[in-house]
Amino acid sequence: MDSPLRHGTYCYPFKETWMHTILLSFQSIGVVYGRLSTAPLYVFGSIPQNDFISDESAYEYFSFIFWTLTVLSLVKYTFIVLKADNDGEGGTFALYSLLCKHAKVGLLPNDKTSDDVTKCETGSPSRTKAESRARRAIAKHKSSHYLMLFLALFGSCMIICDAVLTPAISVLSAASGLRRSLTDIKYSSSRETEDSILKDLRKYVPVPTACAILVCLFTLQQYGSHRIGSIFAPVVILWLLFITGVGIYNIFHYDPHIVFAISPKYMYKFFQSTSWRSWRSLGSITLCVAGSEAMFADIGHFSMKSIKMTFICLIYPVLILSYAGQAAFISHALSIKDSSFAIDDYNHFYRSVPDHIHYVFTILSLLASAIGSQATITACFSIVNQCLALGCFPRVKVIHTSDKIHGQVYIPDLNWMIMILSLGITIGFHDIVRIGNASGMAIVSGMLVTTCLMSLVIALYWEKSLLLSTCFLVFFGSIEAVYLSSNLLNFHKGAWYLAVLLALSLTTMVAWHYGTLKKYQFDIENKVSMEWLTDPSSGLRVSRVPGIGFVYTDIVTGIPAFFSHFITNVPAFHQVLIFVSFKSLPEPFVSPTKRYLIGRVGNRDNKIYRCIVRYGYHDHIRDSDDFEEQIIRSIGEFISLEEHDAESLMSTEGKMIIVGKQLPEGDALIPLHDTGATSSPCASTQTNINTTEDTKLKRKRKKVRFMLPANSPKMRSSVREELNELVDARESGTAYFLGQSHIAVRNGSNFIKRFLIMVYVFFDKNCREPHVALNIPHAALVEVGMVYII
């Protein structure tokens, strides 16, 4: 068995202090809890007034809100689900990743050598979990693997859809409040002029205002969660203080007995007297927990401790007081609705605000509602970033906005796509009730998926009893199923748009995962061993030509299919051959002394090497012009260290050594720089992060030559000879081999397979190109095309 790699010094675990927890808690208020904090704006307002039969109705709805917040947001998410993070990442795909790691339900073939290279182990080896009966049953039935993947994709799509719907409903509700405030102003003494102005305000203020705010909100996303959180947090805190004060005032001023509505007997009364019409109103209650799923998905942007502490100590009590105050006002309004003091639109939040602070409410609600969308937007970025890692989303550019917290990401392509869809909903629907119906269904569907996956995590990863896992599924799943049924009754009233968004996003993700899976299986099944290339008895009669050949591949053992295809048709390769693979690590930077893992393929006479380049998410090594120089110097260091290095990783092809440290006897190869050649205008000559942007000017490209050090006569003859051959090969020139795949469907395939491959090919051609290893000169590039028949 291969020995694991044990170099933990290049992993930098982040130790969270209390001061940092407080800072993250402050920032999370502006990012994670904006959605939950602004939900009072539209929860009661999205319930039709006809469903408020008497003042008892306010008690019943508040009882539902209290227990829904307590059971789902507090108990389920804060105390249970938040503990199931995957290396600091949350969301449905994090739960699925845990199951893939520990229950062997992943559908992508596991490349163990790649895992050994990319993972770092700082302590003792992790305990191997015993194969439980449940784990064996799950591993045995392949259909359960597809079901789990479907649940993960379905839950991720719901978060993406919610990220489209939430900005629309949040901003539109605040813009509607602005319109109501403007209509209260007296503009003219003429009745006709006044009516005309009010008509124009109702028609032109809400939607254009909401669209302008949406554009500003999505433009700010590029600055990252930590900056946005620091900017938004003070506004959300002011909003929380405001709704707390209004809630307490309404409780004491209108109906102090509303506090007794937390009794479950009021929910029982609702079920006793319910009808199909009032059952639909439960879909609006779902909106009170909007943002709970995002709270879990946003763990990667902050930390479990900060998110948990903020919700328990601040958000939960504030929301209870706010909803209680609004319910007290509605109860009072219902008690006088038949009198001359009847209040119009009594179920809207702005009516419960005292008149003398109404304009303060208008300004704060407008700002807070814009911020309220932030939680689902950042959650969407996190989920898509996880989908990318498992090959379930088309290639998009991911920008890490923090050096300290890996999960803080920004995805420009996704950001603008969500903005366009959200603007389309705002302009097309311009109705809070319809958008609320779609958003409510997205929320409860995502929660139900989390409950299903979490029950599996409890049984398979936490290794708790099946009884406990079943109790979790039945208890929370039944509550969410009740809310889902009420949302389904509103399908024709706006919720159908969620189905359209779900169909588009789910088709995209399923097709991309299917195409990626088939390509990877083709590569694994068609790779050949090194003996096929190096064994003289194979009958290939391969010729060796002067120079160095770099072969870029995703697999870390064997020969990739495209290169064996090339050798079969052109039986020749360079006198020095280097297989190069890139592997990312979940950290910002990888030290140059830990970056390159070098090994030899076959015996010494073959002159074939394998180089695995490890990089962090802030490293720009692929853009550096001296990348080729670094690889060659690393190969030279490997040749010098090969027989004496004790810290190495044994792979199936032999010993691999981490190179980059200063050798006691000095460098194995000495670079000599020659600036005689020029590079293309867009080539970069910087190796640090802050690369220059003036790419329009022609720059000198470094032509690097090598020589052996002065003490080379003291080297062993075999080492000196191999280094000389490496230098000679470098002088003869360099070629770069890249695979170019083309997918074709096998004749006789069914319609579903053809459709999925057609969608995959479309996105493969129109999305961002795969990362190019470095600025490869076109004259030295050899692209090998290969057709994948699947």
C-alpha positions in Angstrom: 0.0 0.0 0.0 1.2 3.5 -0.8 2.4 5.5 2.1 0.6 8.7 2.6 2.2 12.1 2.2 2.9 13.7 5.6 4.1 17.2 5.1 1.8 19.5 7.1 4.0 22.6 7.1 2.5 23.9 3.9 -1.0 23.8 5.4 -1.9 26.8 7.5 -4.8 26.1 9.8 -6.6 29.2 10.8 -7.1 29.5 14.6 -10.1 31.5 15.5 -9.8 33.8 18.5 -12.7 35.4 20.4 -11.8 38.8 18.9 -11.9 37.3 15.5 -15.2 35.6 16.3 -16.7 38.9 17.3 -15.4 40.6 14.1 -16.9 37.8 12.0 -20.2 38.0 14.0 -20.3 41.7 13.2 -19.7 41.1 9.5 -22.1 38.2 9.3 -25.0 40.5 10.5 -24.6 42.4 7.2 -24.3 39.4 5.0 -25.9 36.3 6.5 -28.8 37.8 8.5 -30.0 40.5 6.2 -32.6 38.1 4.8 -33.9 36.9 8.1 -33.9 40.5 9.5 -36.0 41.9 6.6 -38.5 39.1 6.5 -41.0 41.0 8.7 -41.4 43.4 5.8 -43.4 40.9 3.8 -44.4 37.8 5.9 -47.7 39.1 7.2 -48.1 41.3 4.1 -48.0 38.3 1.8 -51.0 36.7 3.6 -54.3 37.8 1.9 -56.4 40.0 4.1 -59.4 37.7 3.6 -57.6 35.0 5.6 -57.6 37.2 8.7 -61.1 36.2 9.9 -60.9 37.6 13.4 -58.4 38.8 15.9 -57.7 35.2 16.8 -56.2 34.8 13.3 -53.3 37.1 14.4 -52.6 34.8 17.4 -52.7 31.7 15.2 -50.3 33.0 12.6 -47.9 34.3 15.2 -47.9 30.9 16.9 -46.9 29.3 13.6 -44.2 31.9 13.1 -42.8 31.5 16.6 -42.6 27.7 16.5 -41.3 27.6 12.9 -38.5 30.0 13.8 -37.8 28.0 17.0 -37.9 24.5 15.5 -36.4 25.0 12.1 -34.0 28.0 12.4 -33.0 27.6 16.0 -33.1 23.8 16.8 -32.5 22.3 13.3 -30.0 24.7 11.7 -28.3 26.4 14.6 -27.8 23.4 16.9 -27.7 20.4 14.5 -27.0 21.2 10.8 -24.3 23.8 11.4 -22.2 21.1 12.9 -22.1 19.1 9.7 -19.7 21.4 7.8 -17.3 20.0 5.3 -13.9 21.5 6.0 -15.6 24.8 6.8 -18.0 24.7 3.9 -21.8 24.4 4.2 -24.9 23.8 2.1 -26.4 20.8 0.5 -23.3 20.0 -1.5 -21.2 20.1 1.6 -23.5 17.3 3.1 -23.2 15.4 -0.1 -19.4 15.8 -0.1 -19.3 14.3 3.4 -21.3 11.3 2.2 -18.9 10.9 -0.8 -15.9 10.9 1.5 -17.1 8.7 4.3 -19.9 6.5 2.8 -18.4 5.9 -0.7 -21.4 7.2 -2.6 -19.5 9.4 -5.0 -20.1 8.7 -8.7 -16.8 10.2 -10.0 -14.0 7.5 -9.8 -11.7 8.2 -6.9 -8.1 8.9 -7.9 -6.3 8.0 -4.6 -2.9 9.1 -5.7 -4.3 12.5 -6.4 -5.9 12.6 -3.0 -2.6 11.7 -1.3 -0.8 14.5 -3.2 -3.3 17.3 -2.5 -4.2 16.5 1.1 -2.1 17.5 4.0 -2.1 15.6 7.3 -0.9 17.5 10.3 -1.6 15.0 13.0 -2.1 11.3 13.4 -3.8 9.3 10.7 -7.6 9.6 10.9 -9.5 6.7 12.3 -10.8 4.4 9.6 -14.6 4.1 10.2 -15.9 0.6 10.5 -18.2 -0.6 7.8 -21.6 -0.3 9.4 -24.7 -2.2 8.1 -26.2 1.0 6.8 -23.0 2.0 5.0 -22.7 -1.4 3.4 -26.3 -1.3 2.2 -25.8 2.2 0.7 -22.6 1.2 -1.0 -24.2 -1.9 -2.5 -27.1 -0.2 -4.2 -25.9 2.1 -7.0 -29.4 3.6 -7.4 -29.0 5.2 -3.9 -25.9 7.0 -5.1 -27.8 8.6 -8.0 -30.6 9.5 -5.6 -28.2 11.3 -3.3 -26.6 13.2 -6.2 -30.0 14.2 -7.4 -30.9 15.5 -4.0 -27.7 17.5 -3.7 -28.2 19.0 -7.2 -31.9 19.7 -6.5 -31.0 21.4 -3.2 -28.3 23.5 -4.9 -30.6 24.5 -7.6 -33.1 25.7 -5.0 -30.5 27.9 -3.4 -29.6 29.3 -6.9 -33.3 30.0 -7.6 -33.8 31.6 -4.2 -30.8 33.9 -5.0 -32.8 35.0 -8.0 -36.1 35.5 -6.2 -35.0 37.0 -2.9 -33.5 40.2 -4.3 -36.6 40.8 -6.3 -39.1 40.4 -3.3 -36.9 42.2 -0.8 -36.2 45.3 -2.8 -39.7 45.4 -4.4 -41.3 45.3 -0.9 -39.2 48.3 0.3 -39.8 50.2 -3.0 -43.5 49.7 -2.4 -43.1 51.2 1.1 -41.4 54.2 -0.5 -44.3 54.5 -2.9 -46.8 54.5 0.0 -44.8 57.1 1.8 -44.8 59.4 -1.3 -48.5 59.0 -1.8 -49.2 60.3 1.7 -47.7 63.7 0.7 -50.1 66.4 -0.5 -48.9 67.6 -3.9 -51.7 69.8 -5.3 -55.0 71.3 -4.2 -56.6 70.2 -7.5 -58.3 66.8 -7.2 -57.5 65.8 -10.8 -53.9 66.8 -10.5 -53.5 64.9 -7.2 -55.0 61.8 -8.6 -52.8 61.9 -11.7 -49.7 62.3 -9.6 -50.7 59.4 -7.3 -51.4 57.2 -10.3 -47.9 58.0 -11.7 -46.3 57.3 -8.4 -48.0 53.9 -8.1 -47.0 53.1 -11.7 -43.4 54.4 -12.0 -41.9 54.4 -8.5 -41.8 50.8 -7.2 -40.3 48.9 -10.2 -37.8 51.4 -11.4 -36.6 52.1 -7.9 -36.3 48.3 -7.2 -34.3 47.8 -10.5 -31.9 50.6 -9.7 -31.2 49.2 -6.2 -30.7 45.7 -7.7 -28.1 46.9 -10.1 -26.2 48.7 -7.3 -26.4 45.6 -5.1 -25.0 43.2 -7.7 -22.3 45.7 -8.6 -21.0 45.7 -5.0 -20.5 41.9 -5.0 -17.0 42.2 -6.4 -15.7 43.7 -3.2 -16.1 40.4 -1.2 -18.1 39.3 1.8 -15.8 40.9 4.4 -15.9 44.4 2.9 -19.7 44.1 2.1 -20.3 42.8 5.6 -18.4 45.7 7.3 -20.4 48.2 5.2 -23.8 46.6 5.5 -23.6 45.5 9.2 -24.2 49.0 10.7 -27.3 49.4 8.6 -28.7 46.0 9.6 -28.0 46.7 13.2 -29.9 50.0 13.0 -32.7 48.1 11.3 -32.7 45.4 14.1 -32.8 48.1 16.8 -35.7 49.8 15.0 -37.9 46.8 14.5 -37.2 45.7 18.1 -38.3 49.1 19.4 -41.4 49.1 17.2 -42.2 45.5 18.3 -42.0 46.3 22.0 -44.0 49.5 21.5 -46.8 47.6 19.7 -46.9 44.8 22.2 -47.5 47.1 25.2 -49.6 49.7 23.3 -52.0 47.4 21.4 -52.2 43.9 22.8 -49.8 42.7 25.6 -51.6 39.3 25.7 -50.0 38.4 22.3 -47.2 36.8 24.3 -49.5 34.0 25.2 -49.8 33.1 21.5 -46.6 31.1 21.7 -48.8 28.3 23.0 -49.2 25.5 20.5 -53.0 25.5 21.2 -53.4 28.3 18.6 -51.9 26.2 15.9 -54.3 23.4 16.9 -57.2 25.9 16.6 -56.0 26.8 13.1 -56.0 23.2 12.0 -59.5 22.7 13.4 -61.0 25.5 11.4 -58.8 25.5 8.4 -60.0 25.5 4.8 -58.2 25.1 1.4 -58.1 28.9 1.2 -56.5 29.4 4.6 -54.2 26.5 4.1 -52.5 28.4 1.3 -51.6 31.1 3.7 -49.2 28.8 5.5 -47.0 29.2 2.4 -46.4 32.9 3.5 -45.4 31.7 7.0 -42.5 29.9 5.3 -41.0 33.2 4.5 -40.2 33.8 8.2 -37.4 31.3 8.0 -36.1 32.6 4.7 -32.4 32.8 5.1 -32.0 29.8 7.4 -30.6 27.6 4.6 -28.3 30.5 3.5 -27.1 30.6 7.1 -25.8 27.1 6.7 -24.5 27.7 3.2 -22.6 30.8 4.2 -20.4 29.1 6.8 -17.5 29.2 4.4 -17.7 33.0 4.3 -17.4 33.3 8.1 -17.4 30.5 10.8 -19.8 28.2 12.6 -19.1 29.9 16.0 -19.7 33.4 14.7 -22.9 32.5 12.8 -24.3 30.5 15.7 -23.5 33.1 18.4 -25.1 35.9 16.4 -28.3 34.1 15.7 -28.9 32.9 19.3 -27.9 36.2 21.0 -29.3 38.7 18.6 -31.3 37.7 15.6 -33.7 35.2 17.2 -35.0 37.3 20.1 -35.2 40.4 17.8 -37.4 38.6 15.3 -39.7 37.1 17.9 -40.3 40.6 19.4 -40.8 42.1 15.9 -43.4 39.5 14.8 -45.1 39.7 18.2 -45.5 43.4 17.9 -46.8 43.2 14.4 -49.3 40.5 15.4 -50.4 42.7 18.3 -51.1 45.5 15.9 -53.0 43.2 13.5 -55.1 41.9 16.4 -56.0 45.4 17.4 -56.8 46.4 13.8 -59.1 43.3 13.4 -60.9 44.2 16.5 -61.9 47.6 15.1 -62.3 46.7 11.4 -66.0 47.2 11.5 -65.8 50.5 13.2 -65.2 54.0 11.8 -61.5 53.6 12.9 -60.8 50.7 10.6 -57.3 50.6 9.2 -56.5 49.8 5.6 -53.6 47.4 4.7 -53.3 46.5 8.4 -51.3 43.4 7.6 -48.4 45.3 6.0 -45.5 46.2 8.3 -45.4 49.8 7.5 -48.9 50.3 9.0 -47.7 49.1 12.4 -45.0 51.7 12.5 -45.9 54.9 14.6 -46.6 57.9 12.4 -44.0 60.1 13.9 -41.1 57.8 12.8 -42.6 56.7 9.5 -40.0 58.4 7.3 -37.2 56.9 9.3 -38.8 53.5 8.6 -39.0 54.3 4.9 -35.3 55.0 4.7 -34.1 52.1 6.8 -36.4 49.6 5.2 -35.1 50.6 1.7 -31.5 50.2 2.8 -32.1 47.0 4.8 -34.1 45.3 2.1 -31.3 45.8 -0.4 -29.0 44.2 2.1 -31.4 41.5 2.8 -30.6 39.8 -0.5 -27.0 39.4 0.4 -27.3 36.2 2.3 -28.7 34.2 -0.6 -26.3 35.7 -3.1 -23.2 34.8 -1.1 -24.8 31.4 -0.4 -25.3 30.9 -4.2 -21.6 31.7 -4.8 -20.5 29.1 -2.1 -22.8 26.4 -3.5 -21.6 26.9 -7.1 -18.0 26.9 -6.0 -18.6 23.5 -4.3 -20.4 22.2 -7.4 -17.4 23.2 -9.5 -15.1 21.1 -7.3 -17.2 18.0 -8.0 -17.7 18.7 -11.7 -21.4 19.6 -11.4 -21.4 23.1 -12.9 -19.9 24.6 -16.1 -16.6 26.4 -15.9 -16.8 29.9 -14.4 -14.3 32.2 -13.0 -14.0 32.1 -9.2 -12.3 35.0 -7.4 -11.3 34.4 -3.8 -11.8 37.7 -2.0 -10.0 36.9 1.2 -6.5 35.6 2.0 -7.6 34.1 5.4 -11.0 32.6 4.7 -11.1 30.1 1.8 -14.9 30.2 1.5 -15.2 33.9 0.7 -15.6 33.8 -3.1 -17.1 35.9 -5.9 -18.2 34.5 -9.2 -18.6 37.3 -11.8 -20.4 35.3 -14.5 -22.9 34.0 -12.0 -23.4 37.4 -10.4 -24.5 39.1 -13.6 -26.7 36.2 -14.7 -28.6 36.3 -11.3 -28.9 40.1 -11.7 -30.5 39.7 -15.1 -32.9 37.1 -14.0 -33.8 39.0 -10.9 -34.5 42.1 -12.9 -36.7 40.1 -15.2 -38.8 38.8 -12.3 -39.1 42.3 -10.8 -40.2 43.8 -14.1 -42.3 40.9 -15.2 -44.2 40.1 -12.0 -44.0 43.4 -10.0 -46.1 41.6 -7.4 -44.9 40.7 -4.0 -47.4 38.0 -3.4 -46.5 36.1 -6.6 -42.8 36.4 -6.0 -43.3 35.4 -2.4 -45.2 32.2 -3.5 -42.2 31.2 -5.7 -39.7 32.1 -3.0 -41.6 30.2 -0.3 -41.6 27.0 -2.3 -37.8 27.4 -3.0 -37.1 27.8 0.7 -39.1 24.9 2.0 -37.9 22.6 -0.8 -34.3 23.4 0.0 -34.9 22.7 3.7 -36.5 19.4 2.9 -33.5 18.3 0.9 -31.2 19.3 3.7 -33.3 17.3 6.1 -33.0 14.2 3.9 -29.2 14.5 3.4 -28.7 15.4 7.1 -30.4 12.2 8.2 -27.9 10.2 6.1 -25.0 12.2 7.6 -26.2 11.4 11.1 -26.3 7.7 10.3 -23.3 7.3 7.9 -20.8 10.0 9.0 -21.7 10.7 12.7 -22.4 6.9 13.1 -25.5 7.5 15.2 -28.3 4.9 15.4 -30.7 4.5 12.6 -33.5 5.3 15.0 -32.1 8.7 15.8 -31.5 9.4 12.0 -35.1 8.3 11.3 -36.5 10.5 14.1 -34.7 13.5 12.7 -36.1 12.8 9.2 -39.6 12.2 10.3 -39.8 15.1 12.8 -38.4 17.9 10.7 -39.4 16.4 7.4 -43.1 16.3 8.4 -43.1 20.0 9.4 -41.5 21.0 6.1 -43.8 18.7 4.1 -46.8 20.6 5.6 -45.4 23.9 4.4 -44.5 22.4 1.0 -48.1 21.2 0.6 -49.4 24.7 1.2 -46.9 26.2 -1.3 -48.0 23.7 -3.9 -51.5 25.1 -3.7 -50.1 28.4 -4.9 -48.4 26.9 -7.9 -50.6 28.8 -10.4 -50.1 32.1 -8.5 -46.4 32.6 -9.2 -44.8 29.5 -7.9 -44.7 28.1 -11.5 -41.8 30.4 -12.2 -39.7 28.5 -9.7 -40.3 25.3 -11.8 -39.0 27.1 -14.9 -35.8 28.2 -13.1 -35.4 24.8 -11.6 -35.7 23.1 -15.0 -33.0 25.4 -16.5 -30.5 25.1 -13.6 -31.0 21.4 -13.0 -30.7 20.5 -16.6 -27.5 22.5 -16.8 -26.0 20.8 -13.7 -27.0 17.3 -14.6 -25.8 17.6 -18.1 -22.4 19.0 -17.1 -21.9 16.3 -14.4 -22.9 13.6 -16.9 -20.5 14.8 -19.5 -17.7 15.3 -17.0 -18.2 11.8 -15.6 -18.2 10.2 -19.0 -15.0 12.0 -20.0 -13.2 11.1 -16.8 -14.3 7.5 -17.1 -13.0 7.5 -20.7 -9.6 8.9 -19.6 -9.3 6.3 -16.8 -10.4 3.4 -18.9 -8.2 4.3 -21.8 -5.0 5.4 -20.1 -2.1 3.0 -20.6 0.8 2.0 -18.3 4.3 3.4 -18.7 5.6 0.0 -19.7 3.6 0.4 -22.9 5.7 3.4 -23.8 9.1 2.4 -22.4 9.2 -1.4 -22.9 11.2 -2.3 -26.1 9.1 -5.4 -26.5 5.9 -3.4 -27.0 6.7 -3.1 -30.7 6.1 0.6 -30.9 9.7 1.4 -32.1 9.5 4.9 -30.7 12.1 7.3 -31.8 13.6 9.9 -29.4 14.1 13.4 -30.8 16.2 16.2 -29.2 14.5 18.6 -26.8 12.1 18.6 -23.8 8.4 17.6 -24.1 5.9 18.9 -21.5 2.7 16.8 -21.5 -0.1 18.5 -19.5 -2.7 16.0 -18.1 -5.3 15.8 -15.3 -4.4 12.2 -14.3 -1.3 11.6 -12.0 -0.5 8.1 -13.0 -0.2 6.4 -16.4 -0.2 7.9 -19.8 -3.2 10.0 -20.8 -5.3 8.7 -23.7 -4.6 11.7 -25.9 -0.8 11.2 -25.7 -1.0 7.4 -26.3 -3.1 8.4 -29.3 -0.4 10.7 -30.5 2.4 8.1 -30.0 0.4 5.5 -31.9 0.1 7.8 -35.0 3.5 9.6 -34.6 5.9 7.1 -32.8 8.3 9.7 -31.5 8.8 11.8 -28.4 11.5 14.0 -27.0 14.7 12.8 -25.3 13.4 14.3 -22.0 9.6 13.9 -21.3 7.8 15.6 -18.4 4.2 14.8 -17.4 2.8 17.9 -15.6 -0.4 17.9 -13.5 -1.8 20.8 -11.5 -3.5 20.1 -8.1 -5.2 22.8 -6.0 -5.0 23.0 -2.2 -7.6 24.8 0.0 -5.3 27.5 1.2 -4.3 30.9 -0.2 -0.6 30.3 -1.0 1.7 27.3 -1.3 5.3 28.0 -0.4 7.7 27.5 -3.3 9.6 25.0 -1.1 6.5 22.8 -1.0 5.1 23.4 -4.5 6.7 20.8 -6.8 6.4 17.1 -6.3 8.8 15.3 -8.7 9.1 11.7 -9.5 10.7 9.4 -12.1 8.7 7.3 -14.5 10.4 4.0 -15.3 14.2 3.6 -15.0 16.9 6.3 -15.2 17.6 5.6 -18.9 14.1 6.6 -20.0 14.5 10.3 -19.0 10.8 10.5 -18.2 9.6 12.5 -15.2 6.3 13.4 -13.5 5.8 16.8 -12.0 2.8 17.6 -9.8 2.4 21.3 -9.2 0.5 22.2 -6.0 -0.9 25.7 -5.8 -3.3 27.8 -3.6 -6.3 29.7 -4.7 -4.3 33.0 -4.7 -1.2 31.7 -6.5 -0.8 32.8 -10.1 1.9 30.3 -11.1 0.1 29.4 -14.3 0.5 32.9 -15.6 4.3 33.2 -15.0 6.8 33.2 -17.9 9.5 31.5 -15.8 7.3 28.5 -15.1 9.3 26.4 -17.5 12.5 27.4 -15.8 11.1 26.5 -12.4 10.1 23.0 -13.6 13.5 22.3 -15.1 15.3 23.5 -11.9 13.0 21.3 -9.9 13.9 18.3 -12.1 17.6 19.1 -11.6 17.1 19.2 -7.8 15.2 15.9 -7.9 18.1 14.3 -9.8 20.5 15.5 -7.1 18.3 14.4 -4.2 16.8 11.2 -5.5 19.0 8.7 -3.7 19.3 10.6 -0.4 15.9 12.0 0.3 14.1 10.4 3.2 10.9 12.5 3.0 9.2 11.2 -0.1 5.8 9.8 -1.2 5.7 6.4 -2.8 3.3 6.3 -5.7 2.5 3.4 -8.0 5.2 4.6 -10.4 7.9 5.0 -7.8 9.3 7.6 -5.4 8.2 11.2 -5.5 10.1 14.0 -3.8 9.0 17.4 -2.7 11.7 19.8 -4.0 12.4 23.5 -3.5 14.5 23.6 -0.4 18.1 25.0 -0.6 20.5 22.2 -1.1 23.6 22.1 1.2 25.9 21.8 -1.8 24.1 24.6 -3.7 21.8 24.6 -6.8 21.9 21.6 -9.1 21.5 23.9 -12.1 22.5 27.5 -12.5 20.2 29.7 -14.7 21.7 32.1 -17.2 19.3 34.8 -18.4 19.3 36.1 -22.0 16.8 38.8 -23.0 17.3 38.4 -26.7 13.9 37.2 -27.5 10.6 39.0 -27.3 7.2 37.7 -26.1 3.7 38.3 -27.1 2.0 41.5 -26.0 -0.2 39.7 -23.4 2.6 37.7 -21.8 3.2 38.4 -18.1 6.6 38.5 -16.6 5.6 38.7 -13.0 5.5 35.8 -10.6 3.8 37.6 -7.7 0.1 38.2 -7.3 0.1 41.9 -8.2 0.9 41.5 -11.9 1.2 44.6 -14.0 -1.8 45.4 -16.2 0.2 47.2 -19.0 0.0 44.2 -21.4 -0.2 46.3 -24.5 3.6 47.0 -24.6 6.0 44.5 -26.0 8.2 43.0 -23.3 11.3 41.0 -23.4 10.8 37.3 -22.7 13.5 35.7 -20.7 15.4 33.1 -22.6 16.8 31.0 -19.8 19.9 28.8 -20.3 21.3 26.5 -17.7 24.8 25.4 -16.7 26.2 23.0 -14.1 27.6 24.6 -10.9 31.3 25.0 -10.3 31.4 22.0 -7.9 29.9 19.7 -10.5 33.1 17.6 -10.7 32.4 16.5 -7.2 29.1 15.1 -8.2 28.6 11.4 -8.9 29.2 10.7 -12.6 25.6 9.4 -13.1 24.1 12.5 -11.6 26.4 14.9 -13.6 25.7 13.0 -16.8 21.9 13.2 -16.3 22.0 16.9 -15.5 24.1 17.5 -18.6 21.5 15.7 -20.7 18.8 17.8 -19.2 20.7 21.0 -20.1 21.4 19.8 -23.6 17.7 19.0 -24.1 16.8 22.5 -22.9 19.1 23.9 -25.5 17.5 21.9 -28.2 14.1 23.4 -27.7 10.8 22.7 -25.9 7.4 21.4 -27.1 4.1 21.5 -25.2 1.4 18.8 -25.6 -2.2 19.6 -24.7 -5.3 17.3 -25.2 -8.3 18.7 -27.1 -11.3 16.5 -26.6 -14.4 16.2 -28.8 -17.4 14.3 -27.5 -19.6 12.2 -29.8 -22.6 10.1 -28.9 -22.6 6.5 -29.7 -25.0 5.4 -32.4 -28.3 4.0 -31.0 -28.2 6.1 -27.8 -31.5 7.1 -26.3 -32.9 10.7 -26.5 -32.0 11.6 -22.9 -28.3 10.7 -23.4 -28.2 12.6 -26.6 -29.9 15.6 -25.1 -27.5 15.7 -22.0 -24.4 15.4 -24.2 -25.8 18.1 -26.5 -26.2 20.5 -23.5 -22.7 19.6 -22.2 -21.1 20.3 -25.6 -22.9 23.6 -25.8 -21.6 24.8 -22.5 -18.2 23.3 -23.1 -17.8 25.4 -26.2 -19.3 28.6 -24.8 -18.1 28.7 -21.2 -14.7 29.8 -20.1 -11.8 27.9 -21.5 -9.9 25.5 -19.1 -6.9 27.1 -17.3 -3.9 27.2 -19.6 -0.9 26.0 -17.8 1.3 29.0 -18.9 1.8 31.3 -21.8 2.7 28.7 -24.3 4.3 30.0 -27.6 2.1 28.9 -30.4 5.0 27.7 -32.4 5.8 25.2 -29.7 2.2 24.1 -28.9 1.0 20.6 -30.0 -2.7 20.2 -29.6 -3.8 16.5 -29.9 -7.4 16.2 -30.8 -9.3 13.1 -29.7 -12.9 12.0 -30.1 -14.6 10.6 -27.0 -17.3 8.1 -28.1 -19.7 7.7 -25.2 
